[in-house]
Amino acid sequence: MRHRKIISFVFVLLIIGGAIGLAIFFTKMKPKPDYATPDKLRRMVETQLVKYDRISTTIEAPGRLVPSKTVEIISEAQGKILQGKVPLKKGQQFHKGDLLCKIYDEEQVLSIKASKSRFLNSLANALPDIKFDYPDDYDVVLDFFQKINISKPLPKLPELNDRSLKVFLASRDILNQYYSIQVAEERLRKHFIYAPFEGSIMEVYLQVGGFANIGTRIAKVIETEVMELEVPVFLQDLPWISIGDEVKVYDETRTQSWNGKVARISDFIDPTTQSASVFVQVKNSKANPVYPGMYLIAVFNGKTVDKAMEIPRQAVFNQDQVFIVMDSTLQKSKINILKINRHILLFNGLAEGTEIVVEPLINVKEGTMILTKRSDN
């Protein structure tokens, strides 16, 4: 019985010893862990060497196309609206000088003819006295008399050098009749409304056949030959734009383009956006038309900057600080920002050859050991 206990005990010891031996054996077979070297613990950052150059700047901003001219057609005469050369309809295109519409004028025409007839009668009665009392001016007055046509505008009144002749004509009411007819003729011209430019009708307030009073709005017309792109430009970008600058204009897909020119720059700032409106003239064409209301993108050439370098905006922090690399460690340094664009900025202020970090670094402190990956190679 005792011998059996001893044998069992020995057997258990052998099993435990074997298990320990196998464990040691497999532990020795396990590959040693690859402990990280100091270089592998360093962060890799993208850098460039500072090198200044002459850089042409650009400013890109979207805007909405508006007509360069918008005119309200208002009646200056009273009467029925009659058809002109073009239909008085919304969207109707017209050329400069086309008759858009006219106001009924027959009554005014007849009234002027009657006034001219009375004027001719008065002048005819005065001619014998002029021939006798003012023989030197008789031929001039007679020629004027013969040029008068009651169906046409009055000819220009001849120059009268003799003061006494002027007094004579005034006493016969001839001068008063002449100028009264001129006033009536000028009033008659207001019955005809002509297109002030090349364009189209944007709105119609009163159709043909309607009755217009003096001051009645008839239509609104816009110029389509030349458009204006109203572009809001941030305050910091305004010094880079001047009146007369050439501008490249693109549609939103950048498949079409137009040439433009800065026409004017507003002298006030929108307080909500801190931007000023820059107006770019864009000429319309049948081959590549533009339409009011289109949203387009203006690319201003800006100006050329000497001794500058471009880096991503995200590489700058605290408004004007960047990381530079010195002895494989990060150091903070200030830069002089010349211009800020949408994704990049122009700067100087660092010595050429300085290695500057060109990517945003988060939760990184000054003095951190790093490895660099140069992107300017």
C-alpha positions in Angstrom: 0.0 0.0 0.0 2.8 2.3 0.9 4.7 1.4 -2.3 1.7 2.4 -4.4 1.5 5.9 -2.8 5.2 6.4 -3.5 4.8 5.4 -7.1 1.8 7.7 -7.6 3.7 10.6 -6.1 6.7 10.0 -8.4 4.4 9.7 -11.4 2.8 13.1 -10.6 6.2 14.7 -10.2 7.2 13.4 -13.6 4.1 14.8 -15.2 4.7 18.3 -13.7 8.3 18.2 -14.6 7.4 17.3 -18.2 4.9 20.1 -18.4 7.5 22.6 -17.1 10.0 21.3 -19.6 7.6 21.6 -22.5 6.8 25.2 -21.5 10.4 26.1 -21.3 11.0 24.5 -24.7 8.1 26.4 -26.4 9.1 29.6 -24.7 12.6 29.3 -26.2 11.1 28.7 -29.7 9.0 31.9 -29.5 10.7 34.7 -31.6 12.0 37.6 -29.6 9.8 40.8 -29.8 11.1 43.6 -32.1 11.5 46.4 -29.7 10.9 49.8 -31.3 14.1 51.9 -31.8 14.0 55.6 -31.0 13.7 56.4 -34.8 10.6 54.2 -35.1 8.9 56.2 -32.2 9.4 59.5 -34.1 6.5 61.0 -36.0 6.9 61.4 -39.8 6.0 65.0 -41.0 5.9 66.5 -44.5 8.3 69.5 -44.9 9.7 71.8 -47.6 12.8 74.0 -47.7 11.9 77.7 -47.8 12.6 79.1 -51.2 11.2 82.5 -52.3 10.1 83.2 -55.8 8.1 85.7 -57.9 4.5 84.5 -57.6 1.4 85.7 -59.5 -1.6 85.7 -57.2 -5.2 84.8 -58.0 -8.4 85.6 -56.3 -11.4 83.3 -57.0 -15.0 84.2 -56.0 -18.5 83.3 -57.2 -21.0 85.9 -58.2 -24.4 86.5 -59.8 -24.8 87.9 -63.3 -27.0 91.0 -63.5 -27.9 93.4 -66.4 -25.6 96.3 -66.7 -28.6 98.5 -67.3 -32.2 98.2 -66.2 -34.7 100.8 -67.3 -38.4 101.3 -66.4 -40.4 102.5 -69.4 -42.7 105.2 -68.1 -45.3 107.0 -70.2 -44.7 110.7 -70.6 -47.9 111.1 -72.6 -51.5 110.2 -72.2 -53.5 107.9 -74.5 -54.0 104.4 -75.8 -50.9 102.2 -76.2 -50.3 101.1 -79.8 -48.0 98.4 -81.2 -44.4 99.3 -82.0 -41.9 97.5 -84.2 -41.5 94.6 -81.7 -44.2 92.8 -79.7 -44.6 94.3 -76.2 -44.2 90.9 -74.5 -42.0 89.6 -71.7 -38.8 88.1 -73.0 -39.0 89.9 -76.4 -35.6 90.9 -77.7 -35.0 94.2 -79.4 -32.2 96.3 -81.0 -31.2 99.7 -80.0 -33.5 102.3 -81.6 -36.4 99.9 -82.2 -39.8 101.4 -81.5 -41.1 99.5 -78.4 -44.5 101.1 -78.5 -46.3 104.4 -79.1 -49.1 106.4 -77.5 -52.0 107.4 -79.7 -50.9 110.8 -81.2 -53.4 111.7 -83.9 -55.0 114.5 -81.9 -51.6 115.9 -81.0 -50.5 115.8 -84.7 -53.6 117.6 -85.9 -53.2 120.2 -83.2 -49.6 120.9 -84.2 -50.6 121.2 -87.9 -53.2 123.8 -87.0 -50.7 125.7 -85.0 -48.2 125.7 -87.9 -51.0 126.9 -90.2 -51.7 129.9 -88.0 -47.9 130.5 -87.7 -47.5 130.5 -91.5 -50.4 132.9 -91.8 -48.9 135.3 -89.2 -45.5 135.1 -90.9 -47.0 135.7 -94.4 -48.8 138.8 -93.2 -45.5 140.1 -91.7 -43.3 139.5 -94.8 -44.4 142.7 -96.7 -43.5 144.9 -93.7 -40.2 143.1 -93.3 -39.4 143.7 -97.0 -40.1 147.4 -96.7 -38.7 148.1 -93.2 -35.9 145.4 -92.9 -34.7 144.7 -96.5 -31.4 143.3 -95.4 -33.1 140.4 -93.5 -36.0 139.9 -95.9 -34.3 137.1 -97.9 -33.4 135.2 -94.7 -36.9 135.3 -93.3 -38.4 134.4 -96.7 -36.2 131.4 -97.0 -37.3 130.3 -93.5 -40.9 130.8 -94.5 -40.5 128.6 -97.6 -38.8 125.8 -95.6 -41.8 125.3 -93.3 -43.8 122.1 -93.9 -46.8 121.5 -91.7 -46.1 117.8 -91.9 -42.5 118.1 -90.7 -40.8 119.6 -87.7 -40.2 123.3 -87.8 -36.8 124.4 -89.3 -34.4 126.2 -87.1 -35.2 129.9 -86.6 -32.6 132.0 -88.5 -30.2 134.3 -86.6 -31.6 137.8 -86.5 -29.0 140.4 -85.9 -31.4 143.4 -86.1 -32.9 144.0 -82.6 -35.7 146.1 -84.0 -36.7 143.1 -86.3 -36.9 140.9 -83.2 -39.1 143.4 -81.5 -41.3 143.5 -84.6 -41.6 139.7 -84.8 -42.4 139.6 -81.1 -45.0 142.2 -81.4 -46.8 140.2 -84.1 -46.7 137.1 -81.8 -44.6 135.3 -84.3 -41.8 134.3 -81.9 -44.3 133.1 -79.3 -46.1 130.9 -81.9 -42.7 129.5 -83.0 -41.6 128.4 -79.6 -45.1 127.1 -78.7 -45.0 124.8 -81.7 -41.6 123.6 -80.7 -42.9 122.7 -77.2 -45.8 120.8 -78.9 -43.4 119.0 -81.2 -41.3 118.0 -78.2 -44.4 116.7 -76.4 -45.3 114.7 -79.6 -41.9 112.9 -79.5 -42.9 111.6 -76.1 -45.6 109.5 -77.7 -42.9 107.3 -79.3 -40.9 105.1 -77.0 -37.7 103.7 -78.5 -35.2 101.1 -77.2 -32.3 102.9 -75.4 -30.0 99.9 -76.0 -29.7 96.3 -77.2 -31.7 94.1 -74.8 -34.9 92.4 -74.0 -38.2 93.1 -72.2 -38.0 91.8 -68.6 -41.5 92.8 -67.4 -44.7 94.2 -69.0 -47.1 96.1 -66.8 -49.5 97.4 -69.4 -50.4 95.6 -72.7 -51.0 97.1 -76.1 -54.5 98.5 -76.2 -54.4 99.7 -72.6 -54.6 103.3 -71.6 -51.6 105.1 -70.3 -51.5 108.2 -68.2 -48.5 110.4 -67.6 -46.3 108.5 -65.2 -47.8 105.1 -65.9 -45.3 102.2 -65.9 -45.5 100.3 -69.2 -42.5 97.9 -69.1 -39.1 97.1 -67.7 -36.2 96.5 -70.1 -32.7 95.3 -69.5 -29.5 95.6 -71.6 -28.2 92.2 -72.7 -25.2 93.2 -74.8 -23.1 93.8 -71.8 -23.7 92.0 -68.4 -22.2 92.6 -65.0 -21.0 89.9 -62.6 -21.5 91.2 -59.0 -18.8 89.4 -57.0 -18.4 89.8 -53.2 -14.7 90.0 -52.4 -13.4 89.9 -48.8 -11.8 93.0 -47.3 -8.3 91.5 -47.2 -8.4 90.7 -50.9 -9.6 94.2 -52.2 -6.0 95.7 -52.3 -5.1 93.1 -54.9 -7.9 94.2 -57.4 -8.0 97.3 -59.5 -10.5 98.8 -61.9 -9.6 97.8 -65.4 -8.1 94.4 -64.4 -8.7 91.5 -66.8 -10.8 88.7 -65.3 -11.5 85.2 -66.4 -15.1 84.1 -65.8 -16.2 80.4 -65.7 -19.5 78.6 -65.3 -20.0 76.4 -62.3 -18.8 73.3 -64.2 -15.8 75.2 -65.7 -16.7 74.0 -69.2 -17.4 77.5 -70.5 -15.4 80.7 -70.0 -15.7 84.4 -70.8 -13.3 87.3 -70.7 -14.3 90.1 -68.3 -13.0 93.4 -67.0 -13.4 95.1 -63.6 -15.8 98.0 -64.2 -16.0 99.3 -60.6 -15.5 98.5 -57.0 -18.0 99.5 -54.3 -16.6 101.8 -51.6 -18.6 100.3 -48.8 -18.5 96.9 -47.0 -21.3 94.6 -46.2 -21.2 94.3 -42.4 -22.5 90.8 -42.3 -20.0 89.3 -44.7 -17.1 91.8 -44.5 -17.0 91.9 -48.2 -17.3 94.6 -51.0 -19.0 94.1 -54.3 -16.7 94.1 -57.4 -18.5 94.5 -60.7 -17.1 92.6 -63.7 -18.3 93.5 -67.2 -19.0 90.5 -69.4 -19.8 90.9 -73.1 -22.6 88.7 -74.4 -22.4 86.8 -77.7 -24.6 84.5 -79.7 -21.8 81.8 -79.8 -21.4 81.8 -76.0 -24.4 83.5 -74.4 -24.8 84.6 -70.8 -28.1 85.2 -69.0 -29.1 87.4 -66.1 -29.3 85.5 -62.9 -26.5 83.0 -63.8 -24.0 82.1 -61.0 -20.5 82.3 -62.4 -17.0 82.2 -60.9 -14.6 85.1 -61.4 -10.9 84.5 -61.3 -8.9 87.7 -60.7 -5.3 87.8 -61.7 -4.4 89.9 -58.7 -0.8 91.1 -58.6 2.7 89.7 -58.7 4.5 89.3 -55.4 8.3 89.2 -55.2 10.1 87.0 -52.7 7.2 84.9 -51.5 6.4 81.3 -51.0 3.1 79.3 -50.9 2.2 76.8 -48.2 -1.2 75.3 -47.2 -3.3 77.4 -44.8 -3.7 74.5 -42.4 0.1 74.5 -41.8 -0.3 77.9 -40.0 -1.6 78.2 -36.4 -2.0 81.0 -33.9 -2.6 83.3 -36.9 1.1 83.6 -38.0 3.1 80.7 -36.5 4.5 77.6 -38.2 6.6 74.7 -37.2 10.2 74.5 -38.5 12.6 71.6 -38.1 15.9 72.2 -36.3 18.1 69.2 -35.3 15.2 66.8 -36.0 13.0 68.6 -33.6 10.0 70.9 -34.0 10.4 74.6 -33.3 7.8 77.4 -33.5 8.5 80.4 -35.7 6.6 83.4 -36.9 6.0 84.3 -40.5 5.0 87.4 -42.4 1.7 86.6 -44.2 1.4 88.5 -47.5 -1.9 87.1 -48.8 -4.4 84.4 -47.8 -6.3 82.4 -50.5 -8.9 79.7 -50.1 -6.5 76.8 -49.6 -3.0 78.4 -49.6 -1.3 81.5 -48.3 1.8 83.5 -49.4 4.4 84.4 -46.8 8.0 85.4 -46.2 10.0 86.2 -43.1 12.0 83.0 -42.8 15.5 82.5 -44.0 15.8 80.6 -47.3 16.8 77.0 -46.7 14.8 76.7 -43.5 12.9 73.4 -43.3 9.2 74.3 -42.8 6.4 71.8 -41.9 3.6 72.0 -44.6 1.0 69.9 -43.0 -1.3 70.5 -40.0 0.0 69.0 -36.7 -2.4 68.2 -33.9 -1.4 67.7 -30.2 2.3 68.2 -31.0 4.5 70.2 -28.8 7.6 72.2 -29.5 10.7 70.1 -29.1 9.1 66.9 -30.4 11.5 64.6 -32.2 10.4 63.9 -35.7 11.3 62.3 -39.0 10.9 64.4 -42.1 9.5 63.6 -45.6 10.5 66.4 -48.0 7.8 67.2 -50.6 9.9 69.6 -52.6 12.3 66.8 -53.8 
